Each structure stands twice: as structure tokens, then as C-alpha cells.
Amino acid sequence: MENIQIRQARLDELPKLLEFEQNLIAAERPLDETFVSEEFHYYDLEKMIHSDEAEVLVAVLGERLIASGHARILEGKPYNSFKRYAFLGFMYTEPDMRGRGVNKLIIDALVEWARKKGLDEVRLQVYSDNTPAVAAYEKVGFRKMLTEMRLATK
């Protein structure tokens, strides 16, 4: 594999990270008809970069940011066998860098961060119709658990 480095995101990279976020939203917009038409944000990336309860990572090839991902510590439900877990998101890879294992590198680093935080549960959400993403997550060991369904009443 190329000399791809995984490291923590920096605040000076926020413009590029926000671009990644909008690219991610654009890719997911056709999968979710409930999205508002105007621009919005999934994440408060600046806050997450500063937080001890989150880790925002980037993949870098040379000086170029090529991918991102984050983990946040969330509270488990009262019925879960774990109190807290790592929730992954912001998984984005530039189109010309897909299929090279970059997503796996980021996931591996986020899982290691979760372990260091004492967490043994890692979860994420993916649109069921996003077949390439589902396959990529299954390839690194995730498995499907729950399908969220909706019914529009008007």
C-alpha cells in the first residue's frame, strides 16, 4: 500500500474536513428523503477535535488529506451489557482513493483508540441501500444487527 499515514485531525484542517462532511451528505442525500434541502452539518467537528470523548482522524497521502473518520464515546442503554461504547462516523474517503484499504486503516486506528479508552464495543450506522459501504464495513468485521424502518404519514 502507498505511504498513507493515519493521524489526528487538526483545527487548521477544518475547511477540508467540512468539505468532506458535505461530500458525505451529498452521497447520502439520495438514500434519505427526509433530509432538508438546505445545507446542514452532521457533526460539530471543532468540538470533537477538542474533546477527550471523541477522536477525529484523517488519512494523509503526502500533504493531501484523503479520508476521515471519527469515534465518539456514547452511553449504552440500560439493557446493554456495556455502559459505554465507541460510535463511529464521518467515514469518508476521496473517490479516487477508494478501494485501497484506507477506510480499514482509519477503522483500525479508531478501534485501537476505543480499546485504550477501555471500551470493548464499537458501533456505527450505515444506510442499508449503501451497498458499497455495507460491504466495506462487513469486510473489516462489522455485522448487521438492526434495521431502522420508517413510515411517512403524509
Backbone as CSV, one residue per row, in Angstrom:
resi,resn,N_x,N_y,N_z,CA_x,CA_y,CA_z,C_x,C_y,C_z
1,MET,0.845,-1.183,0.000,0.000,0.000,0.000,0.887,1.242,0.000
2,GLU,0.353,2.294,-0.549,1.077,3.561,-0.584,1.400,4.016,0.826
3,ASN,2.186,5.046,0.939,2.601,5.545,2.244,1.507,6.433,2.849
4,ILE,0.407,5.815,3.218,-0.729,6.528,3.795,-0.543,6.568,5.310
5,GLN,-0.644,7.770,5.873,-0.499,7.963,7.311,-1.862,8.265,7.916
6,ILE,-2.124,7.693,9.083,-3.345,7.989,9.836,-2.926,8.800,11.051
7,ARG,-3.597,9.929,11.250,-3.261,10.786,12.388,-4.482,11.583,12.823
8,GLN,-4.341,12.235,13.979,-5.417,13.089,14.473,-5.599,14.288,13.545
9,ALA,-6.841,14.683,13.384,-7.150,15.877,12.599,-6.728,17.113,13.387
10,ARG,-6.392,18.157,12.646,-6.003,19.429,13.260,-7.045,20.495,12.938
11,LEU,-7.144,21.485,13.814,-8.106,22.564,13.606,-7.864,23.320,12.305
12,ASP,-6.609,23.464,11.884,-6.341,24.184,10.646,-6.849,23.411,9.420
13,GLU,-7.228,22.150,9.607,-7.768,21.343,8.510,-9.297,21.383,8.449
14,LEU,-9.896,22.173,9.328,-11.358,22.228,9.408,-12.028,22.540,8.066
15,PRO,-11.523,23.473,7.252,-12.189,23.702,5.956,-12.267,22.429,5.103
16,LYS,-11.192,21.664,5.033,-11.202,20.428,4.249,-12.121,19.394,4.890
17,LEU,-12.118,19.324,6.218,-12.990,18.375,6.913,-14.462,18.715,6.675
18,LEU,-14.779,19.991,6.661,-16.158,20.398,6.377,-16.535,20.067,4.933
19,GLU,-15.566,20.163,4.027,-15.800,19.745,2.641,-16.077,18.238,2.586
20,PHE,-15.292,17.452,3.303,-15.541,16.008,3.381,-16.959,15.747,3.890
21,GLU,-17.353,16.479,4.942,-18.683,16.275,5.515,-19.775,16.556,4.481
22,GLN,-19.627,17.632,3.716,-20.639,17.964,2.706,-20.639,16.932,1.577
23,ASN,-19.468,16.392,1.231,-19.412,15.316,0.230,-20.123,14.071,0.738
24,LEU,-19.942,13.774,2.006,-20.613,12.631,2.633,-22.127,12.830,2.615
25,ILE,-22.570,14.010,2.984,-24.003,14.318,2.981,-24.562,14.213,1.554
26,ALA,-23.830,14.729,0.577,-24.286,14.647,-0.824,-24.428,13.201,-1.273
27,ALA,-23.515,12.344,-0.834,-23.592,10.923,-1.211,-24.763,10.234,-0.524
28,GLU,-25.104,10.676,0.679,-26.184,10.036,1.433,-27.551,10.657,1.168
29,ARG,-27.574,11.848,0.605,-28.850,12.540,0.341,-29.829,11.676,-0.471
30,PRO,-29.392,10.984,-1.533,-30.345,10.147,-2.284,-30.863,8.948,-1.486
31,LEU,-30.200,8.615,-0.399,-30.604,7.466,0.411,-31.584,7.839,1.521
32,ASP,-31.807,9.147,1.725,-32.658,9.587,2.830,-33.522,10.765,2.397
33,GLU,-34.751,10.476,2.061,-35.657,11.519,1.558,-36.093,12.494,2.642
34,THR,-35.708,12.266,3.890,-36.094,13.171,4.968,-35.085,14.302,5.184
35,PHE,-33.990,14.314,4.444,-33.015,15.397,4.575,-33.645,16.718,4.158
36,VAL,-33.332,17.776,4.877,-33.762,19.114,4.475,-33.013,19.503,3.211
37,SER,-33.585,20.409,2.438,-32.979,20.768,1.152,-31.781,21.694,1.321
38,GLU,-31.749,22.477,2.389,-30.630,23.396,2.571,-29.416,22.676,3.172
39,GLU,-28.288,23.361,3.142,-27.057,22.784,3.696,-27.216,22.578,5.201
40,PHE,-26.661,21.493,5.700,-26.656,21.206,7.128,-25.377,20.466,7.469
41,HIS,-25.161,20.256,8.752,-23.967,19.544,9.227,-24.404,18.376,10.100
42,TYR,-23.718,17.252,9.932,-23.924,16.104,10.810,-23.222,16.315,12.155
43,TYR,-22.049,16.941,12.125,-21.150,16.923,13.272,-20.689,18.321,13.662
44,ASP,-20.276,18.453,14.911,-19.548,19.634,15.371,-18.083,19.198,15.427
45,LEU,-17.427,19.258,14.294,-16.070,18.722,14.172,-15.072,19.461,15.057
46,GLU,-15.201,20.760,15.163,-14.284,21.522,16.014,-14.385,21.054,17.461
47,LYS,-15.595,20.885,17.939,-15.802,20.409,19.312,-15.219,19.001,19.490
48,MET,-15.429,18.129,18.509,-14.912,16.765,18.614,-13.385,16.730,18.602
49,ILE,-12.769,17.611,17.814,-11.305,17.652,17.780,-10.749,17.998,19.162
50,HIS,-11.455,18.848,19.889,-11.017,19.270,21.228,-11.404,18.286,22.330
51,SER,-12.320,17.390,22.078,-12.905,16.546,23.124,-12.050,15.331,23.469
52,ASP,-12.015,15.004,24.758,-11.391,13.753,25.210,-12.322,12.563,24.982
53,GLU,-13.587,12.834,24.688,-14.587,11.796,24.483,-14.792,11.486,23.001
54,ALA,-13.927,12.025,22.169,-14.015,11.789,20.720,-12.616,11.788,20.131
55,GLU,-12.496,11.156,18.978,-11.248,11.119,18.227,-11.586,11.331,16.764
56,VAL,-11.005,12.352,16.155,-11.209,12.626,14.738,-9.877,12.346,14.046
57,LEU,-9.920,11.412,13.104,-8.714,11.008,12.394,-8.806,11.359,10.919
58,VAL,-7.644,11.542,10.316,-7.559,11.739,8.877,-6.511,10.779,8.326
59,ALA,-6.689,10.445,7.075,-5.678,9.703,6.327,-5.007,10.720,5.406
60,VAL,-3.681,10.651,5.376,-2.909,11.609,4.610,-1.973,10.856,3.671
61,LEU,-1.951,11.294,2.432,-1.010,10.770,1.445,-0.173,11.961,1.005
62,GLY,1.090,11.980,1.408,1.910,13.170,1.197,1.336,14.290,2.045
63,GLU,0.970,15.376,1.416,0.342,16.514,2.116,-1.183,16.524,1.938
64,ARG,-1.697,15.566,1.184,-3.120,15.560,0.830,-3.947,14.779,1.832
65,LEU,-5.013,15.408,2.342,-6.000,14.698,3.158,-6.857,13.876,2.206
66,ILE,-6.948,12.571,2.464,-7.685,11.709,1.531,-8.873,11.006,2.170
67,ALA,-8.962,11.026,3.503,-10.062,10.325,4.160,-10.189,10.809,5.596
68,SER,-11.325,10.475,6.196,-11.571,10.876,7.576,-12.455,9.838,8.271
69,GLY,-12.503,9.967,9.569,-13.391,9.147,10.382,-13.321,9.641,11.812
70,HIS,-14.350,9.345,12.578,-14.293,9.713,13.985,-14.935,8.637,14.843
71,ALA,-14.599,8.674,16.110,-15.251,7.843,17.121,-15.671,8.778,18.243
72,ARG,-16.860,8.546,18.768,-17.366,9.281,19.931,-17.752,8.275,20.985
73,ILE,-17.518,8.604,22.222,-17.953,7.734,23.310,-19.394,8.082,23.642
74,LEU,-20.263,7.084,23.583,-21.678,7.246,23.906,-22.045,6.307,25.042
75,GLU,-23.112,6.645,25.722,-23.621,5.817,26.816,-24.454,4.672,26.253
76,GLY,-24.244,3.474,26.784,-25.074,2.342,26.407,-26.476,2.494,26.988
77,LYS,-27.382,1.722,26.496,-28.751,1.697,27.020,-28.771,0.881,28.309
78,PRO,-29.767,1.103,29.155,-29.824,0.340,30.415,-29.855,-1.178,30.209
79,TYR,-30.319,-1.612,29.054,-30.415,-3.047,28.787,-29.170,-3.620,28.101
80,ASN,-28.189,-2.766,27.775,-26.950,-3.258,27.158,-26.025,-3.850,28.216
81,SER,-25.193,-4.778,27.799,-24.219,-5.405,28.698,-22.978,-4.530,28.872
82,PHE,-22.938,-3.368,28.234,-21.824,-2.427,28.344,-22.387,-1.068,28.753
83,LYS,-21.584,-0.315,29.483,-22.017,1.009,29.953,-21.783,2.090,28.895
84,ARG,-20.641,1.988,28.211,-20.269,2.979,27.205,-19.701,2.255,25.989
85,TYR,-19.759,2.913,24.845,-19.239,2.309,23.623,-18.721,3.399,22.689
86,ALA,-17.964,2.982,21.703,-17.471,3.905,20.681,-18.421,3.844,19.492
87,PHE,-18.851,5.000,19.064,-19.723,5.112,17.897,-18.924,5.780,16.779
88,LEU,-18.793,5.088,15.662,-18.016,5.599,14.534,-18.887,6.388,13.571
89,GLY,-18.296,7.393,12.971,-18.976,8.188,11.958,-17.966,8.982,11.157
90,PHE,-18.465,9.841,10.283,-17.628,10.713,9.468,-16.657,9.898,8.617
91,MET,-17.101,8.714,8.210,-16.263,7.823,7.414,-16.357,8.261,5.950
92,TYR,-15.333,8.945,5.498,-15.314,9.459,4.128,-13.942,9.222,3.519
93,THR,-13.937,8.758,2.280,-12.703,8.600,1.507,-12.908,9.269,0.155
94,GLU,-11.915,10.050,-0.256,-11.987,10.707,-1.562,-12.208,9.645,-2.642
95,PRO,-13.057,9.929,-3.624,-13.410,8.924,-4.632,-12.223,8.247,-5.315
96,ASP,-11.179,8.997,-5.644,-10.042,8.396,-6.345,-9.157,7.538,-5.439
97,MET,-9.443,7.529,-4.125,-8.642,6.741,-3.177,-9.408,5.531,-2.643
98,ARG,-10.629,5.339,-3.094,-11.442,4.220,-2.609,-10.911,2.898,-3.147
99,GLY,-11.136,1.836,-2.381,-10.706,0.511,-2.794,-9.249,0.216,-2.477
100,ARG,-8.608,1.062,-1.700,-7.195,0.887,-1.366,-6.975,0.538,0.105
101,GLY,-8.056,0.286,0.842,-7.928,-0.086,2.241,-7.782,1.076,3.206
102,VAL,-8.028,2.293,2.731,-7.872,3.471,3.588,-8.901,3.452,4.720
103,ASN,-10.130,3.100,4.400,-11.189,3.033,5.406,-10.809,2.054,6.523
104,LYS,-10.225,0.928,6.163,-9.806,-0.062,7.160,-8.727,0.509,8.071
105,LEU,-7.788,1.252,7.506,-6.739,1.864,8.324,-7.337,2.798,9.376
106,ILE,-8.302,3.599,8.952,-8.943,4.529,9.883,-9.738,3.759,10.925
107,ILE,-10.515,2.770,10.504,-11.299,1.979,11.459,-10.378,1.289,12.457
108,ASP,-9.300,0.688,11.989,-8.356,0.031,12.898,-7.829,1.007,13.945
109,ALA,-7.483,2.220,13.528,-6.968,3.222,14.461,-8.046,3.670,15.443
110,LEU,-9.287,3.802,14.982,-10.378,4.200,15.874,-10.709,3.088,16.868
111,VAL,-10.655,1.845,16.426,-10.885,0.711,17.327,-9.790,0.666,18.385
112,GLU,-8.571,0.928,17.991,-7.468,0.962,18.962,-7.669,2.092,19.966
113,TRP,-8.115,3.252,19.505,-8.435,4.365,20.409,-9.503,3.935,21.407
114,ALA,-10.546,3.252,20.915,-11.625,2.779,21.792,-11.077,1.818,22.849
115,ARG,-10.211,0.904,22.443,-9.601,-0.034,23.397,-8.833,0.709,24.484
116,LYS,-8.066,1.706,24.079,-7.285,2.490,25.043,-8.184,3.254,26.005
117,LYS,-9.402,3.548,25.570,-10.384,4.225,26.426,-11.151,3.217,27.285
118,GLY,-10.804,1.933,27.177,-11.457,0.901,27.977,-12.784,0.429,27.413
119,LEU,-13.031,0.684,26.153,-14.301,0.303,25.518,-14.107,-0.986,24.736
120,ASP,-15.064,-1.888,24.851,-14.971,-3.129,24.078,-16.150,-3.311,23.131
121,GLU,-16.869,-2.236,22.892,-17.996,-2.252,21.952,-17.821,-1.083,20.996
122,VAL,-17.898,-1.371,19.686,-17.800,-0.341,18.651,-18.980,-0.528,17.712
123,ARG,-19.676,0.567,17.435,-20.848,0.508,16.556,-20.802,1.635,15.535
124,LEU,-21.587,1.463,14.496,-21.768,2.515,13.507,-23.115,2.319,12.849
125,GLN,-23.537,3.314,12.097,-24.765,3.213,11.325,-24.434,3.416,9.854
126,VAL,-25.149,2.706,9.018,-24.954,2.829,7.574,-26.310,2.614,6.903
127,TYR,-26.569,3.378,5.856,-27.812,3.170,5.119,-27.783,1.792,4.481
128,SER,-28.864,1.043,4.651,-28.907,-0.328,4.140,-28.780,-0.378,2.618
129,ASP,-29.207,0.680,1.923,-29.086,0.719,0.466,-27.700,1.161,-0.005
130,ASN,-26.827,1.515,0.928,-25.462,1.907,0.577,-24.599,0.645,0.532
131,THR,-24.834,-0.150,-0.483,-24.213,-1.468,-0.615,-22.687,-1.441,-0.521
132,PRO,-22.004,-0.500,-1.184,-20.536,-0.489,-1.063,-20.066,-0.253,0.381
133,ALA,-20.735,0.639,1.096,-20.344,0.915,2.488,-20.625,-0.289,3.374
134,VAL,-21.786,-0.916,3.200,-22.117,-2.111,3.985,-21.054,-3.174,3.760
135,ALA,-20.684,-3.388,2.511,-19.659,-4.398,2.191,-18.318,-4.044,2.814
136,ALA,-17.954,-2.770,2.777,-16.673,-2.347,3.358,-16.651,-2.588,4.872
137,TYR,-17.753,-2.282,5.539,-17.802,-2.490,6.992,-17.824,-3.972,7.343
138,GLU,-18.546,-4.756,6.563,-18.546,-6.205,6.802,-17.149,-6.789,6.586
139,LYS,-16.444,-6.267,5.615,-15.094,-6.756,5.303,-14.141,-6.574,6.482
140,VAL,-14.348,-5.535,7.297,-13.471,-5.308,8.448,-14.043,-5.885,9.741
141,GLY,-15.157,-6.615,9.635,-15.650,-7.354,10.792,-16.967,-6.916,11.388
142,PHE,-17.542,-5.815,10.929,-18.847,-5.408,11.442,-19.912,-6.362,10.919
143,ARG,-20.994,-6.489,11.673,-22.110,-7.305,11.212,-23.412,-6.545,11.439
144,LYS,-24.375,-6.834,10.597,-25.682,-6.183,10.695,-26.399,-6.655,11.950
145,MET,-27.112,-5.713,12.584,-27.852,-6.056,13.798,-29.314,-5.638,13.748
146,LEU,-29.576,-4.468,13.275,-30.906,-3.878,13.396,-31.201,-3.097,12.134
147,THR,-32.412,-3.154,11.664,-32.836,-2.338,10.540,-33.844,-1.331,11.057
148,GLU,-33.562,-0.057,10.855,-34.493,1.010,11.226,-35.441,1.216,10.057
149,MET,-36.734,1.310,10.345,-37.717,1.473,9.283,-38.531,2.716,9.576
150,ARG,-39.153,3.264,8.523,-39.963,4.450,8.704,-41.222,4.353,7.860
151,LEU,-42.220,5.118,8.249,-43.471,5.209,7.519,-43.864,6.669,7.504
152,ALA,-43.946,7.273,6.339,-44.407,8.649,6.216,-45.925,8.647,6.271
153,THR,-46.495,9.531,7.058,-47.945,9.555,7.207,-48.619,10.626,6.373
154,LYS,-47.849,11.330,5.576,-48.469,12.292,4.632,-47.749,12.321,3.340
